[in-house]
């Protein structure tokens, strides 16, 4: 009887892993689409709502799955937009770090308002600083500095999207993710 119980547990774990992978794949696609279709484009920079979707993925998914979805979705969007080098590798790292911070501070079913605010501030800092450094390497200091306001707008819109939807996502996540 003990062996049968152990096999049932393994089956449940495998089913849960498949479920997490499926949800992560859906989030990867949502992130890809919300990054690819920017709402504001200025010169070589653009702002999108994909970061808000990354933050929402951190509510539902365990950290490894959320980080994978964030990194893959953003990097694939850069590739499909023709910005393979250097942006895809940079996005892979920057968005992965943002997801890591949000998962650690504001992820899961319960998170205090202070942890959420701290997570959003740190993730926004990673976004602005990461793309500032990337733009500096590619275009120079002037262009990098010019991109800061747009990255701040993007971070603010992403935070607003997250704050507007996170309670709903937290409530419904328990029904589908265990």
Beta strands, then each sheet from edge to edge (+ up, - down):
strand 1: 40-42
strand 2: 45-47
sheet 1: 1+ 2-
end
